[in-house]
Amino acid sequence: MNRRLVVALVGGTALVAATGVLIATAQPRGAVFIVGDQPVTEAQVREKLQSEGYANIQIVRQGRFFEAMGSKDGTTGKVVIDARTGRTAAADDDDD
């Protein structure tokens, strides 16, 4: 009986540890905007948008995010980029 208890405890501990590792190493959310999962600068965001054909680019720093707007083909687009990872974040439009 003690042997089963020890096996159950060791197995349970291993399961909890594996789950913790998976959570700690999970990929950040959001699409890759600038490759590398590294901190990015305003200049890199501007360069990326210009290379995609955007003009009249305006970038505002909002804490750890860059909020960028620009026009392309007669339409205005907006993207929010996490400055720590270079990935996109959800754009919160409060146009109620």
DABEL-V63937 format. One record per residue. RES is the residue in one letter. PHI is phi in degrees with one decimal (NA if undefined). PSI is psi in whole degrees, 0 to 359 (999 if undefined). D_CENTER is the distance of its C-alpha to the mean C-alpha in Angstrom with 1 decimal. Layout:
# DABEL-V63937
((RES	PHI	PSI	D_CENTER) (RES	PHI	PSI	D_CENTER))
This chain:
# DABEL-V63937
((M	NA	317	48.6) (N	-63.3	325	47.1) (R	-63.7	318	45.7) (R	-64.7	320	43.8) (L	-63.1	316	42.3) (V	-63.8	316	41.2) (V	-62.6	318	39.6) (A	-64.7	318	37.8) (L	-66.6	316	36.5) (V	-64.5	316	35.4) (G	-62.9	318	33.7) (G	-65.1	319	32.0) (T	-64.3	318	30.8) (A	-63.6	320	29.4) (L	-64.1	316	27.6) (V	-64.4	319	26.0) (A	-64.5	317	25.1) (A	-63.6	320	23.5) (T	-63.2	318	21.4) (G	-61.7	319	20.3) (V	-64.5	317	19.3) (L	-62.0	318	17.3) (I	-66.3	317	15.4) (A	-68.2	331	14.9) (T	-104.9	12	13.6) (A	-62.3	145	11.4) (Q	-69.5	143	8.5) (P	-65.4	152	5.0) (R	-82.3	161	4.6) (G	101.5	148	4.4) (A	-72.7	152	6.8) (V	-73.4	122	7.3) (F	-99.2	314	8.9) (I	-124.4	121	10.3) (V	-63.3	142	11.1) (G	131.7	342	11.2) (D	47.4	45	8.1) (Q	-127.6	165	10.2) (P	-58.5	143	10.8) (V	-122.8	159	11.7) (T	-107.5	167	14.7) (E	-60.7	321	15.9) (A	-62.0	322	18.3) (Q	-66.9	320	15.8) (V	-64.0	314	14.1) (R	-60.7	314	17.7) (E	-61.3	319	18.9) (K	-64.0	315	16.3) (L	-65.0	319	17.4) (Q	-63.8	322	21.0) (S	-67.9	338	20.9) (E	-91.0	3	19.9) (G	95.1	12	22.9) (Y	-84.1	147	21.7) (A	-127.8	173	24.3) (N	50.7	47	24.8) (I	-79.3	131	21.2) (Q	-124.3	130	20.6) (I	-126.9	131	17.7) (V	-123.8	134	17.5) (R	-86.1	126	15.7) (Q	-122.9	87	14.8) (G	65.7	241	14.2) (R	-91.9	7	11.0) (F	-116.5	150	9.9) (F	-104.2	128	11.9) (E	-105.0	114	13.5) (A	-116.6	137	15.2) (M	-128.8	145	18.2) (G	-163.0	167	20.5) (S	-114.8	145	23.3) (K	-152.7	129	24.0) (D	53.6	39	27.0) (G	80.9	2	28.1) (T	-121.0	153	25.0) (T	-101.6	134	22.4) (G	-119.7	156	18.7) (K	-135.0	138	15.9) (V	-141.3	144	12.2) (V	-115.1	126	9.8) (I	-118.4	133	7.5) (D	-73.5	117	5.8) (A	-67.1	340	8.8) (R	-80.6	330	8.1) (T	-120.6	342	5.7) (G	78.3	13	6.7) (R	-100.4	156	4.0) (T	-76.5	154	5.5) (A	-125.8	166	5.9) (A	-67.2	131	9.3) (A	-85.2	119	12.2) (D	-88.2	102	14.8) (D	-92.1	112	18.1) (D	-102.3	55	21.0) (D	-94.0	38	23.7) (D	-63.9	999	26.0))
